């Protein structure tokens, strides 16, 4: 009996998650069939169950993967020599992500599911906490560097920054003529005004 190759198994698992993210973004979680995911991943129908127990488990794995990506993105930010510049660069990164309508569609689908599914809600809450913790750390670092002039506390500022980010993705979903990359200077200007009062 051949021993499974862990690297190959993980590669196929990631391919299934990538396919599922596209299917969920385009058709929604409920309408997507496991056969649709397998077909898009270039695998025979039923192959998904070698890697995940159910479609719901695929969804949870996607949300967990998003959390890992948030952690990786936020971890180094507060150590930047120029925290405010780093924050503005992060907002540019957010705008680039929002340009991907599949990414934006998946974010909104997961958010909607989080209102009805307790397991999804727990992961979404943890992901949101990781984002706001990272933003709060950046705000604190910018304040310590004398870059801020605001009456908002660091948690309040982080909440509003997260709200602006969430709003970017909601606007992409609602308005096909809204182009996030073109709005980067506007978003950055709003944040500067929020944190520096100008």
Buried (B, 14 or more C-beta within 10 A) or exposed (E): EEEEEEEEEEEBBBBBBBBBBBBBBBBEBEEBEBBBBBBBBEBEEEBBEEBBEEBBBBBBBBBBBBBEEBBEBBEEBBEBEEBBEBBBBBBBEBBEBBEBBBBBBBBBBBBEBBEEBEBBBEBBEBBBEBBBBBBBBBBBBBBEEEBBEBEBEBBEBBBBBBEBBBEBBBBBBEEEEBEBEEBBEEBBEBBBEBBEEE
